[in-house]
Amino acid sequence: MSTACLASTAILLAEAVADLDGFDRDLTAVTFQRVQADVFAVVTDTVEQVTGRPARTLAAFLEDAGDILGTS
């Protein structure tokens, strides 16, 4: 079992996209804005149709994986 430590560092959007151009810059900016606003895509049944298990939100995944990620 891995004992890797997960850490996060707050950075400004401008800093995150400073070295990016075009699509990469736009996509990164939108992602940062969604994370900051705590807004993500809705969960659909597509994952369950493909895998047989229901999809989970990112928040639910991170909560469930806390022990493995070393964040709980």
Backbone as ProteinMPNN parsed JSONL, in Angstrom:
{"seq_chain_A": "MSTACLASTAILLAEAVADLDGFDRDLTAVTFQRVQADVFAVVTDTVEQVTGRPARTLAAFLEDAGDILGTS", "coords_chain_A": {"N_chain_A": [[0.847, -1.176, 0.0], [0.537, 2.194, -0.8], [2.054, 4.993, 0.755], [1.941, 7.572, 0.074], [1.837, 11.1, 0.296], [-0.721, 13.469, 0.021], [-0.922, 16.719, -0.995], [-2.046, 20.106, -1.151], [-1.814, 23.252, -2.772], [-2.721, 26.567, -2.7], [-3.166, 28.508, -5.543], [-3.159, 31.363, -7.679], [-5.46, 31.957, -10.366], [-4.396, 33.299, -12.608], [-1.722, 32.693, -12.302], [-1.758, 29.954, -12.668], [-2.402, 29.654, -15.362], [-0.445, 30.963, -16.707], [1.664, 30.023, -18.406], [0.326, 28.876, -20.486], [-1.503, 28.505, -23.574], [-4.212, 29.269, -25.84], [-6.545, 26.644, -26.301], [-5.734, 25.006, -24.121], [-5.215, 26.912, -22.13], [-7.77, 28.095, -21.871], [-9.376, 25.87, -21.08], [-8.135, 25.139, -18.67], [-8.587, 27.466, -17.191], [-11.423, 27.488, -17.019], [-11.788, 25.122, -15.568], [-10.505, 25.771, -13.119], [-12.206, 27.846, -12.298], [-14.62, 26.453, -11.935], [-13.93, 24.649, -9.888], [-13.333, 26.446, -7.827], [-15.863, 27.596, -7.486], [-17.199, 25.414, -6.634], [-18.63, 23.856, -8.441], [-19.536, 21.334, -10.512], [-19.887, 18.984, -13.22], [-23.077, 17.426, -13.596], [-23.959, 14.248, -12.177], [-24.448, 11.468, -14.161], [-26.225, 8.564, -15.488], [-24.565, 7.176, -17.14], [-22.029, 6.07, -16.476], [-22.807, 3.987, -14.789], [-24.244, 2.43, -16.62], [-22.194, 1.527, -18.228], [-20.244, 0.387, -16.484], [-21.653, -0.97, -14.549], [-21.748, -0.081, -12.006], [-22.824, 2.647, -9.984], [-22.125, 6.098, -10.788], [-20.076, 8.458, -8.974], [-19.895, 11.536, -7.194], [-17.155, 13.894, -7.348], [-16.568, 14.859, -4.809], [-17.645, 12.809, -3.176], [-16.032, 10.646, -3.966], [-13.471, 11.554, -3.111], [-13.914, 11.709, -0.375], [-14.42, 9.0, 0.257], [-11.975, 7.907, -0.503], [-10.158, 8.937, 1.254], [-8.514, 7.656, 3.273], [-6.751, 6.131, 1.705], [-5.572, 8.137, 0.171], [-4.411, 9.567, 2.14], [-5.632, 11.722, 3.39], [-7.487, 11.808, 5.359]], "CA_chain_A": [[0.0, 0.0, 0.0], [1.292, 3.437, -0.89], [1.889, 5.945, 1.857], [2.176, 8.886, -0.522], [1.12, 12.2, 0.929], [-1.379, 14.366, -0.91], [-0.934, 18.092, -0.496], [-2.517, 21.077, -2.122], [-1.329, 24.609, -2.588], [-3.588, 27.53, -3.378], [-2.492, 29.414, -6.469], [-4.072, 32.224, -8.418], [-5.777, 31.516, -11.726], [-3.417, 33.89, -13.535], [-0.47, 31.94, -12.136], [-1.965, 28.611, -13.209], [-2.492, 29.671, -16.827], [0.594, 31.869, -17.216], [2.475, 29.442, -19.48], [-0.553, 28.161, -21.403], [-2.113, 29.26, -24.672], [-5.338, 28.698, -26.567], [-7.474, 25.707, -25.681], [-5.23, 24.588, -22.809], [-5.428, 28.032, -21.209], [-9.207, 28.231, -21.653], [-9.865, 24.724, -20.32], [-7.605, 25.251, -17.31], [-9.295, 28.573, -16.54], [-12.783, 27.032, -16.703], [-11.678, 24.135, -14.499], [-10.232, 26.503, -11.884], [-13.414, 28.575, -11.909], [-15.596, 25.483, -11.437], [-13.469, 24.155, -8.582], [-13.501, 27.54, -6.879], [-17.29, 27.785, -7.258], [-17.719, 24.11, -6.214], [-19.615, 23.482, -9.451], [-19.027, 20.317, -11.419], [-20.938, 18.397, -14.054], [-24.012, 16.553, -12.882], [-23.693, 12.825, -12.308], [-25.436, 10.805, -15.018], [-26.225, 7.107, -15.351], [-23.69, 6.599, -18.166], [-21.016, 5.218, -15.836], [-23.479, 2.757, -14.332], [-24.573, 1.633, -17.803], [-20.963, 0.941, -18.763], [-19.49, -0.386, -15.495], [-22.512, -1.717, -13.633], [-21.723, 0.599, -10.704], [-23.213, 4.049, -10.168], [-21.1, 7.144, -10.717], [-20.061, 9.223, -7.729], [-19.36, 12.877, -7.334], [-15.762, 14.014, -6.937], [-16.554, 14.996, -3.348], [-17.867, 11.478, -2.601], [-14.819, 9.862, -4.217], [-12.395, 12.019, -2.235], [-14.261, 11.321, 0.993], [-14.222, 7.557, 0.351], [-10.564, 7.574, -0.727], [-9.339, 9.684, 2.208], [-7.491, 6.829, 3.905], [-5.763, 5.761, 0.692], [-4.871, 9.345, -0.223], [-3.771, 10.15, 3.32], [-6.233, 13.028, 3.664], [-8.508, 11.746, 6.413]], "C_chain_A": [[0.892, 1.239, 0.0], [1.019, 4.315, 0.31], [2.164, 7.355, 1.36], [1.298, 9.933, 0.146], [0.538, 13.111, -0.143], [-1.418, 15.748, -0.283], [-1.455, 19.014, -1.571], [-1.962, 22.448, -1.757], [-2.239, 25.539, -3.363], [-2.739, 28.411, -4.293], [-3.561, 30.232, -7.193], [-4.288, 31.687, -9.826], [-4.747, 32.04, -12.72], [-2.09, 33.14, -13.485], [-0.59, 30.561, -12.789], [-1.947, 28.587, -14.727], [-1.376, 30.483, -17.486], [1.359, 31.311, -18.415], [1.64, 28.691, -20.52], [-1.12, 29.089, -22.463], [-3.352, 28.533, -25.179], [-6.238, 27.814, -25.736], [-7.018, 25.303, -24.29], [-5.464, 25.669, -21.761], [-6.912, 28.16, -20.86], [-9.753, 27.103, -20.777], [-9.387, 24.784, -18.868], [-8.331, 26.35, -16.547], [-10.704, 28.156, -16.132], [-12.753, 26.034, -15.549], [-11.429, 24.816, -13.16], [-11.478, 27.218, -11.388], [-14.467, 27.631, -11.343], [-15.2, 24.939, -10.069], [-13.691, 25.224, -7.519], [-14.974, 27.741, -6.518], [-17.96, 26.509, -6.735], [-18.844, 23.648, -7.133], [-18.965, 22.497, -10.426], [-20.184, 19.792, -12.252], [-21.835, 17.505, -13.203], [-23.619, 15.096, -13.123], [-24.816, 12.206, -13.126], [-25.377, 9.3, -14.795], [-25.31, 6.422, -16.371], [-22.649, 5.665, -17.554], [-21.638, 3.9, -15.381], [-23.839, 1.855, -15.508], [-23.346, 0.898, -18.317], [-20.299, -0.004, -17.767], [-20.337, -1.26, -14.586], [-22.53, -1.131, -12.23], [-22.076, 2.062, -10.916], [-22.022, 4.999, -10.07], [-21.192, 7.839, -9.369], [-19.546, 10.615, -8.037], [-17.895, 12.87, -6.934], [-15.671, 14.108, -5.42], [-16.73, 13.634, -2.667], [-16.639, 10.594, -2.787], [-13.711, 10.256, -3.256], [-12.661, 11.649, -0.785], [-13.995, 9.828, 1.193], [-12.752, 7.159, 0.267], [-9.623, 8.27, 0.251], [-8.223, 8.885, 2.842], [-6.369, 6.483, 2.929], [-4.919, 6.973, 0.295], [-4.158, 10.028, 0.942], [-4.337, 11.503, 3.69], [-7.284, 12.968, 4.767], [-7.891, 11.675, 7.773]], "O_chain_A": [[1.884, 1.303, 0.726], [-0.101, 4.373, 0.816], [2.569, 8.226, 2.129], [0.153, 9.664, 0.51], [1.223, 13.478, -1.098], [-1.897, 15.915, 0.838], [-1.321, 18.736, -2.763], [-1.685, 22.747, -0.595], [-2.497, 25.322, -4.547], [-1.731, 28.98, -3.874], [-4.717, 29.821, -7.295], [-3.41, 31.045, -10.402], [-4.281, 31.295, -13.582], [-1.421, 32.974, -14.505], [0.364, 30.066, -13.388], [-1.52, 27.597, -15.322], [-1.378, 30.662, -18.704], [1.671, 32.055, -19.345], [2.186, 27.954, -21.341], [-1.205, 30.301, -22.27], [-3.512, 27.331, -24.968], [-6.643, 28.168, -24.629], [-7.831, 25.259, -23.366], [-5.865, 25.374, -20.635], [-7.267, 28.316, -19.692], [-10.508, 27.355, -19.838], [-10.156, 24.509, -17.947], [-8.655, 26.176, -15.372], [-11.134, 28.441, -15.014], [-13.596, 26.092, -14.654], [-12.072, 24.477, -12.166], [-11.775, 27.2, -10.194], [-15.139, 27.971, -10.37], [-16.049, 24.788, -9.191], [-14.185, 24.928, -6.431], [-15.294, 28.026, -5.365], [-19.152, 26.519, -6.427], [-19.864, 23.124, -6.685], [-17.968, 22.811, -11.076], [-21.339, 20.133, -11.999], [-21.394, 16.911, -12.219], [-23.022, 14.762, -14.146], [-25.994, 12.397, -12.822], [-24.568, 8.817, -14.002], [-25.294, 5.194, -16.446], [-22.419, 4.575, -18.076], [-21.058, 2.831, -15.569], [-23.745, 0.632, -15.395], [-23.451, -0.233, -18.79], [-19.839, -1.08, -18.15], [-19.83, -2.172, -13.932], [-23.246, -1.625, -11.359], [-21.675, 2.657, -11.916], [-21.049, 4.734, -9.365], [-22.231, 7.82, -8.708], [-18.846, 10.831, -9.026], [-17.438, 11.948, -6.258], [-14.791, 13.499, -4.813], [-16.041, 13.337, -1.691], [-16.248, 9.874, -1.869], [-13.078, 9.392, -2.649], [-11.734, 11.312, -0.049], [-13.404, 9.437, 2.2], [-12.332, 6.187, 0.894], [-8.405, 8.195, 0.087], [-7.098, 9.372, 2.945], [-5.19, 6.534, 3.279], [-3.708, 6.86, 0.105], [-3.386, 10.965, 0.737], [-3.627, 12.346, 4.239], [-7.909, 13.983, 5.076], [-8.606, 11.618, 8.773]]}, "name": "protein", "num_of_chains": 1, "seq": "MSTACLASTAILLAEAVADLDGFDRDLTAVTFQRVQADVFAVVTDTVEQVTGRPARTLAAFLEDAGDILGTS"}
